[in-house]
Amino acid sequence: IFIMGRNEWREDTAWPLPDTQMTPYYFHSGGRANTLGGDGKLGQARPVDEPTDSYTYNPDDATPTVPDMDNYPLGEYPADLRFVERRDDVLVYTSDMLEEEIEVTGTPFVVLYAASDAVDTDFAAVFSDVHPDGRSVPLTEGILRASYRESLVEPSLIEPGKVYQYKIELMATSNAFLPGHRILVSIMSARFPDWDRNPNTGAPIGDDEEFRLAHQTVFHNKVYPSHILLPVIPPRPAGSS
């Protein structure tokens, strides 16, 4: 395993790692987690009574996975997701600055409680390491089509306005969050063009000639505690594998 942040290789005996501790970090806000300038927070305290966050997903202006390449004529751009996190259709939840190192190695999951006014839509999550200089370096991500929330072979549309649980599996990663860094989770409804846009109409995949707006609501309270489950690896004795 190559552990980013610490920049070291380590061999282990099994996968997932035997000492993995799945640790929830909960979403918090005062109702305006949109963009980096919002009030979204990430922490280990469970939410109690907090307002929802909301955004509008427009397939005609889908949240991008790459920046405007006109700004990078040589085709190279920095690993920094702030160009996405500045958008109003992205919810951003950030931890306090870390005082001690936290190693995350394994497969994270975002457990999202959300509602939409569409009959189908997508929810995506990106997990990032915020460096002291402000760079938001993406580590891994995942995306889930609402109609496939219960089965990958038998899709079913959602009821507009109803709250559903979406368990978004992120790709496996390994990163040591160093002191002075922050943990960040961003929520959106598109990762285009890496993933096809959902037209929000319930049309079959590939039939996207017609688009409609989807107004999304994310919950984080006592009943609907949206969070990310992180595979945290406790500190190990020096020299151990």
C-alpha positions in Angstrom: 0.0 0.0 0.0 1.3 3.5 -0.9 0.2 6.0 1.8 -0.1 9.5 0.4 0.7 12.3 2.7 3.3 10.2 4.4 4.7 9.2 1.0 5.6 5.7 2.0 5.0 2.1 1.0 3.8 -0.5 3.5 3.0 -4.2 3.3 0.0 -5.7 5.2 -1.6 -9.0 5.8 -5.2 -8.5 4.6 -7.6 -6.2 2.9 -9.4 -4.4 4.4 -6.7 -3.9 7.0 -7.4 -5.9 10.1 -7.2 -2.9 12.5 -9.5 -0.7 10.4 -11.9 1.4 12.5 -14.9 2.7 10.4 -15.3 6.2 11.9 -18.2 8.5 11.0 -17.6 12.2 10.4 -21.0 14.0 10.3 -22.1 16.9 8.1 -23.1 20.2 9.8 -24.2 23.6 8.7 -26.4 26.5 9.4 -28.2 25.9 6.1 -25.7 27.3 3.7 -23.0 24.8 2.9 -22.8 25.9 -0.7 -19.3 26.7 -2.0 -16.0 27.0 -0.1 -17.3 30.2 1.4 -20.3 28.5 3.0 -20.8 27.3 6.6 -20.5 23.6 6.0 -18.5 21.7 8.7 -17.4 18.1 9.2 -17.0 16.6 12.6 -17.4 13.5 14.8 -20.3 15.0 16.9 -23.7 13.8 15.7 -26.1 16.5 14.4 -29.2 17.2 16.5 -31.4 19.9 15.1 -29.9 21.6 12.0 -31.4 23.2 8.9 -31.1 21.5 5.5 -28.7 22.4 2.7 -30.0 22.8 -0.8 -28.8 23.4 -4.4 -30.0 23.2 -8.0 -28.6 20.7 -10.4 -28.8 21.8 -14.0 -27.6 19.2 -16.5 -27.0 22.0 -19.1 -24.4 23.4 -16.7 -23.2 20.1 -15.1 -20.6 20.2 -12.3 -17.3 19.6 -14.2 -14.4 17.2 -13.4 -11.8 19.4 -15.2 -11.2 23.1 -15.1 -11.3 25.4 -18.1 -8.4 24.1 -20.1 -8.0 27.4 -21.8 -6.2 28.4 -18.6 -3.8 25.5 -19.0 -2.6 25.6 -22.7 0.0 22.8 -22.0 -2.7 20.5 -20.8 -1.4 20.2 -17.2 -3.3 21.6 -14.3 -2.8 21.3 -10.5 -4.6 18.7 -8.4 -6.8 21.3 -6.7 -10.6 21.0 -6.6 -11.3 24.5 -5.6 -12.5 25.4 -9.1 -15.4 23.0 -8.4 -15.9 23.9 -4.7 -16.5 27.5 -5.6 -19.7 26.6 -7.5 -23.1 27.2 -5.8 -24.3 23.7 -6.9 -21.7 22.1 -4.6 -22.0 21.5 -0.9 -18.7 21.6 1.0 -18.2 20.2 4.5 -14.7 20.8 6.0 -13.2 19.6 9.3 -11.3 21.8 11.7 -7.5 21.9 11.3 -6.0 18.6 12.5 -3.7 18.6 15.4 -2.6 15.0 15.0 -2.1 12.8 12.0 -5.1 10.7 10.8 -4.5 7.8 8.4 -7.4 6.8 6.2 -6.8 3.5 4.3 -9.6 1.5 2.7 -13.0 2.2 1.1 -14.9 5.2 2.4 -18.7 5.5 2.2 -20.9 8.5 2.2 -24.3 7.9 3.8 -26.4 10.7 2.4 -30.0 11.5 3.4 -31.4 13.6 0.6 -34.6 14.5 -1.3 -35.1 15.8 -4.8 -38.1 17.2 -6.7 -37.1 15.0 -9.7 -38.1 11.4 -10.4 -34.5 10.5 -10.9 -31.2 12.3 -10.4 -27.6 11.6 -9.3 -25.6 12.3 -6.1 -21.8 12.3 -6.1 -19.2 12.8 -3.3 -15.6 13.7 -3.5 -13.2 13.2 -0.5 -10.3 15.6 -0.4 -7.2 16.6 1.7 -7.0 20.4 2.3 -3.4 21.5 2.6 -2.3 24.4 4.7 -1.9 26.6 1.6 -5.6 26.0 0.8 -5.3 23.5 -2.0 -8.1 20.9 -2.0 -6.4 17.8 -3.3 -9.0 15.1 -4.3 -8.3 11.6 -3.1 -11.3 9.6 -4.2 -14.9 9.9 -5.2 -18.1 8.0 -5.9 -21.4 8.6 -7.6 -24.9 7.0 -7.4 -27.9 7.2 -9.6 -31.0 7.6 -7.4 -33.0 5.0 -9.3 -30.2 2.4 -8.6 -30.1 3.2 -4.8 -31.5 -0.3 -3.9 -30.5 -2.5 -6.8 -28.0 -2.3 -9.7 -30.2 -4.6 -11.9 -33.7 -3.4 -11.1 -33.9 0.4 -11.0 -36.8 2.2 -9.5 -37.7 5.9 -9.7 -37.9 8.1 -6.6 -40.9 10.0 -5.2 -40.3 13.7 -5.5 -39.9 15.3 -2.1 -39.3 12.1 -0.2 -36.1 11.6 1.9 -34.0 8.6 0.9 -30.8 7.2 2.2 -28.1 7.0 -0.5 -25.0 4.9 0.4 -22.3 6.1 -2.0 -19.2 3.9 -2.2 -16.0 5.8 -2.9 -13.0 4.1 -4.5 -10.4 2.8 -2.2 -7.6 5.2 -1.1 -4.8 5.6 1.4 -3.8 8.9 2.8 -2.2 10.3 5.9 -3.9 13.6 6.8 -1.0 15.5 8.5 -1.3 18.1 11.3 -2.4 21.4 9.9 -4.5 19.8 7.1 -8.3 19.5 7.0 -10.6 16.7 5.8 -13.2 17.8 3.2 -16.2 16.2 1.6 -18.1 17.8 -1.3 -21.5 16.8 -2.5 -22.9 17.5 -6.0 -25.1 15.9 -8.6 -22.7 15.6 -11.6 -19.1 14.7 -12.3 -19.1 15.6 -16.0 -17.6 14.5 -18.4 -16.1 11.6 -16.3 -19.7 10.4 -15.7 -22.7 10.9 -17.9 -25.2 13.6 -16.9 -28.5 12.5 -15.4 -31.3 14.4 -17.3 -33.5 14.2 -14.2 -36.4 13.0 -16.2 -36.4 9.3 -15.5 -35.6 8.5 -19.2 -33.6 5.4 -20.0 -29.8 5.7 -19.9 -28.6 7.3 -23.2 -31.9 9.1 -23.8 -30.9 12.6 -22.7 -32.4 14.8 -25.4 -34.6 16.5 -22.8 -33.2 18.0 -19.5 -34.9 19.4 -16.5 -33.7 21.1 -13.3 -33.5 19.2 -10.1 -33.7 20.9 -6.7 -31.8 18.9 -4.2 -32.1 19.0 -0.4 -29.5 17.4 1.9 -30.4 16.6 5.5 -28.2 16.4 8.6 -30.1 16.2 11.8 -30.9 13.6 14.5 -33.2 11.6 12.2 -31.2 12.0 9.1 -27.5 12.2 10.1 -25.7 12.5 6.8 -22.0 11.5 7.2 -18.9 10.0 5.7 -17.6 6.6 7.0 -13.8 6.7 7.0 -11.6 3.6 7.3 -9.3 5.0 10.0 -6.1 3.1 10.8 -5.0 3.7 14.4 -1.3 4.7 15.0 1.0 1.7 14.8 4.3 1.1 16.7 7.3 2.4 14.7 8.6 -0.3 12.3 5.5 -2.4 12.3 3.7 -3.3 9.1 
